[in-house]
Amino acid sequence: LAANLDRMAQAWPGERLRPHVKAHKCTELARHQRGRGHPGSTCATIREAEGMAAAGLGQDLLLANEVLDASRLGALVAAGARVTVAVDSPATVHAAQRAGLREVPIDVNVGLPRCGCSPDDAGSLAALARAAGLEVRGVMGYEGHTMLVSDRADRGRQVADSMALLERAHDAVGGPVRSAGGTGSWDLNTSATELQAGSYALMDTAYAALGLPFGPALSILATVISVNP
C-alpha cells in the first residue's frame, strides 16, 4: 500500500491527484492518501461524502456523479465541508442550486455513455450554472472505456481522443480544472489537471493484467487450524 501511494504521489503530487475513495471505501486509507499531500478526494455516492466529512476529511470533496436531490450534500456544506457536485443537465444544475451548493464542474461525455453532457452543450450549461449563482470550477470527464484496453499504444490513443473532447468543452466552459482519468490512464493522460485514480491503492487482478507498476496491497493467508475435540 505504501509503495503504491508513494509512486502515484510522485507522478501526480499534491492537488494534481484527487484519489477516488470508491475503490476502498475506507476513511483510514483516505487519511493515508491525504497524508501523501493530496487535499481533495473523489466520491461516487452521497454516503461516501458523508462518511468522509464525518471522519474530518471533508475539506475538498467531489461527488463525481449527478444527483437530482442534493439536500444531503447541502447539509454537509452548511456544516463546513467543501463539496463540489458534478452537473450535466439543467435538472442537476437546479438541484445543486436548491441545495445551497456553491461549486460544480460540468460533466462531459468523453466516450463512456454513462453520464455527462455533449461537449457541444458544455458552454451553455456552464452559463446556466453561473446564472444560478454557482461557481463553475471547470470540466470533468471520465474515459472509463479506455481503462482496461490491453494494448498500451491503443489505450494511449483512445485516452488522447477522449481528452480532446474534454479540452474542447473546457475551451467553452473555462475554469481552472480538467478532472479526469483513472488508474488505467495514470501515465497516459497528459491533459487532466487532476487525476481521479482510485484502484491503484489496493490494485486488483484486472488492472494487474496491464502490467502497471502497482502491486496488490492485500494478501490472504489461509491457515488451517486443527482443534482437538
C-alpha positions as CSV (number, residue, x, y, z in Angstrom):
1,L,0.0,0.0,0.0
2,A,2.7,2.5,1.0
3,A,4.7,1.8,-2.2
4,N,1.5,2.3,-4.4
5,L,0.6,5.6,-2.6
6,D,4.2,6.9,-2.9
7,R,4.6,6.0,-6.5
8,M,1.3,7.8,-7.5
9,A,2.1,10.8,-5.3
10,Q,5.5,11.2,-7.1
11,A,3.8,11.2,-10.5
12,W,0.7,13.2,-9.5
13,P,1.8,15.4,-6.5
14,G,-0.5,17.4,-4.3
15,E,-3.7,18.8,-5.9
16,R,-2.9,17.0,-9.2
17,L,-4.3,13.8,-7.7
18,R,-7.9,13.6,-6.3
19,P,-8.0,10.0,-5.1
20,H,-11.3,8.1,-5.7
21,V,-12.4,6.6,-2.4
22,K,-15.0,4.3,-4.1
23,A,-12.1,1.9,-4.6
24,H,-11.6,1.2,-0.9
25,K,-14.5,3.0,0.9
26,C,-12.2,3.3,4.0
27,T,-11.6,6.6,5.7
28,E,-8.3,5.4,7.3
29,L,-6.9,4.6,3.8
30,A,-8.2,8.0,2.7
31,R,-6.3,9.5,5.5
32,H,-3.1,7.8,4.3
33,Q,-3.7,9.4,0.9
34,R,-4.3,12.8,2.4
35,G,-1.0,12.3,4.3
36,R,0.8,12.0,0.9
37,G,-0.2,15.6,0.2
38,H,-3.5,15.2,-1.7
39,P,-6.0,17.6,-0.2
40,G,-9.0,16.6,-2.3
41,S,-11.0,13.3,-2.7
42,T,-13.4,11.9,-5.2
43,C,-16.6,10.2,-4.1
44,A,-19.1,8.1,-6.0
45,T,-22.1,8.4,-3.7
46,I,-23.6,10.9,-1.2
47,R,-23.0,8.3,1.6
48,E,-19.3,8.3,0.8
49,A,-19.2,12.1,1.0
50,E,-21.0,12.0,4.3
51,G,-18.6,9.4,5.7
52,M,-15.5,11.4,4.6
53,A,-16.9,14.6,6.2
54,A,-17.8,12.7,9.4
55,A,-14.2,11.5,9.6
56,G,-12.8,15.0,9.3
57,L,-11.9,14.6,5.6
58,G,-14.4,17.0,4.1
59,Q,-12.0,19.8,3.1
60,D,-12.5,19.3,-0.6
61,L,-14.9,16.6,-1.8
62,L,-16.0,16.0,-5.4
63,L,-19.1,13.9,-6.0
64,A,-18.4,12.7,-9.5
65,N,-21.9,11.6,-10.2
66,E,-25.1,13.6,-10.8
67,V,-27.9,13.7,-8.3
68,L,-31.5,15.1,-8.5
69,D,-31.8,15.7,-4.8
70,A,-28.6,17.3,-3.4
71,S,-30.1,18.3,0.0
72,R,-27.8,16.0,2.0
73,L,-24.8,17.5,0.2
74,G,-26.1,20.9,1.1
75,A,-26.3,19.9,4.7
76,L,-22.6,18.9,4.6
77,V,-21.7,22.4,3.1
78,A,-23.8,24.1,5.8
79,A,-21.8,22.1,8.4
80,G,-18.5,23.4,7.0
81,A,-17.5,20.8,4.3
82,R,-16.4,21.8,0.8
83,V,-18.5,19.8,-1.6
84,T,-18.4,20.1,-5.4
85,V,-21.1,18.1,-7.3
86,A,-20.9,17.2,-11.0
87,V,-23.7,18.5,-13.2
88,D,-24.6,17.5,-16.8
89,S,-28.1,18.9,-17.3
90,P,-30.4,21.8,-16.3
91,A,-32.1,19.5,-13.8
92,T,-28.8,18.7,-11.9
93,V,-27.8,22.4,-12.0
94,H,-31.1,23.4,-10.4
95,A,-30.7,20.5,-7.8
96,A,-27.3,21.9,-6.8
97,Q,-28.8,25.4,-6.6
98,R,-31.8,24.4,-4.4
99,A,-29.5,22.5,-2.0
100,G,-27.3,25.6,-1.4
101,L,-24.2,24.1,-3.0
102,R,-21.7,26.6,-4.3
103,E,-19.4,24.8,-6.7
104,V,-19.8,22.5,-9.7
105,P,-17.8,21.0,-12.6
106,I,-19.5,20.4,-15.9
107,D,-19.5,16.6,-16.5
108,V,-18.8,15.9,-20.2
109,N,-19.4,12.6,-22.1
110,V,-15.9,11.8,-23.5
111,G,-16.8,8.4,-24.8
112,L,-18.2,6.4,-21.9
113,P,-22.0,6.8,-22.5
114,R,-23.0,6.7,-18.8
115,C,-23.4,10.3,-17.9
116,G,-22.1,13.7,-19.0
117,C,-23.4,16.3,-21.5
118,S,-22.2,16.6,-25.1
119,P,-19.1,18.7,-25.4
120,D,-21.1,21.0,-27.6
121,D,-23.5,21.7,-24.8
122,A,-20.9,22.3,-22.1
123,G,-20.6,26.0,-22.6
124,S,-24.4,26.7,-22.4
125,L,-24.7,24.5,-19.3
126,A,-21.8,26.4,-17.6
127,A,-23.6,29.7,-18.4
128,L,-26.8,28.3,-16.8
129,A,-24.9,27.3,-13.7
130,R,-23.3,30.7,-13.4
131,A,-26.6,32.4,-13.8
132,A,-27.9,30.2,-11.0
133,G,-25.2,31.6,-8.7
134,L,-22.9,28.6,-8.9
135,E,-19.1,28.7,-9.3
136,V,-18.0,26.5,-12.2
137,R,-14.7,25.1,-11.3
138,G,-14.1,23.6,-14.8
139,V,-14.9,20.3,-16.5
140,M,-14.9,16.7,-15.7
141,G,-14.8,13.6,-18.0
142,Y,-14.1,10.0,-17.3
143,E,-12.5,7.9,-20.1
144,G,-13.5,4.7,-18.3
145,H,-14.0,2.8,-21.5
146,T,-10.2,3.1,-22.1
147,M,-9.0,1.9,-18.7
148,L,-8.6,-1.8,-19.4
149,V,-7.6,-1.7,-23.1
150,S,-4.8,-4.2,-23.1
151,D,-2.6,-2.7,-25.8
152,R,-0.8,0.3,-24.2
153,A,-0.4,2.2,-27.5
154,D,-4.1,1.7,-28.4
155,R,-5.1,2.7,-24.8
156,G,-3.0,5.9,-25.2
157,R,-4.7,6.8,-28.5
158,Q,-8.2,6.3,-27.0
159,V,-7.3,8.4,-23.9
160,A,-6.0,11.2,-26.2
161,D,-9.2,11.1,-28.2
162,S,-11.3,11.4,-25.1
163,M,-9.3,14.2,-23.7
164,A,-9.6,16.1,-27.0
165,L,-13.3,16.1,-26.3
166,L,-12.8,17.3,-22.8
167,E,-10.4,20.1,-23.9
168,R,-12.9,21.3,-26.4
169,A,-15.5,21.5,-23.8
170,H,-13.1,23.3,-21.4
171,D,-12.4,25.9,-24.0
172,A,-16.2,26.8,-23.9
173,V,-16.6,26.4,-20.1
174,G,-13.4,27.9,-18.6
175,G,-12.3,27.4,-15.0
176,P,-9.0,26.0,-13.7
177,V,-10.0,22.3,-13.5
178,R,-10.0,19.5,-16.0
179,S,-10.7,16.5,-13.8
180,A,-10.4,13.1,-15.5
181,G,-8.5,9.8,-15.6
182,G,-8.1,6.8,-13.6
183,T,-5.6,4.1,-12.7
184,G,-5.5,2.7,-16.3
185,S,-4.5,6.1,-17.7
186,W,-2.3,7.3,-14.9
187,D,0.7,7.7,-17.1
188,L,-1.1,8.4,-20.4
189,N,-3.4,11.3,-19.5
190,T,-1.4,14.4,-20.2
191,S,-4.5,16.7,-20.3
192,A,-6.1,16.4,-16.8
193,T,-5.2,19.0,-14.2
194,E,-6.3,16.4,-11.6
195,L,-6.4,12.7,-11.8
196,Q,-9.3,10.7,-10.2
197,A,-7.4,7.4,-9.8
198,G,-8.5,5.1,-7.0
199,S,-7.8,1.4,-7.8
200,Y,-4.0,2.0,-7.7
201,A,-4.1,2.0,-3.9
202,L,-5.1,-1.6,-3.4
203,M,-5.0,-2.8,-7.0
204,D,-6.9,-5.8,-8.5
205,T,-6.3,-8.6,-10.9
206,A,-7.9,-6.7,-13.9
207,Y,-5.5,-3.8,-13.6
208,A,-2.6,-6.1,-12.8
209,A,-3.0,-7.7,-16.2
210,L,-1.9,-4.4,-17.7
211,G,1.5,-4.5,-16.1
212,L,1.1,-1.3,-14.2
213,P,3.7,-0.5,-11.6
214,F,1.4,-1.0,-8.6
215,G,1.1,-4.2,-6.5
216,P,-1.8,-5.9,-4.7
217,A,-1.9,-4.4,-1.2
218,L,-3.9,-7.2,0.4
219,S,-2.8,-10.8,0.6
220,I,-4.9,-13.5,2.1
221,L,-3.2,-16.2,4.1
222,A,-5.3,-19.3,4.6
223,T,-4.4,-21.1,7.9
224,V,-5.7,-24.5,8.7
225,I,-6.2,-24.9,12.4
226,S,-6.8,-28.3,14.0
227,V,-9.0,-28.3,17.0
228,N,-8.9,-31.3,19.3
229,P,-12.4,-32.4,20.5
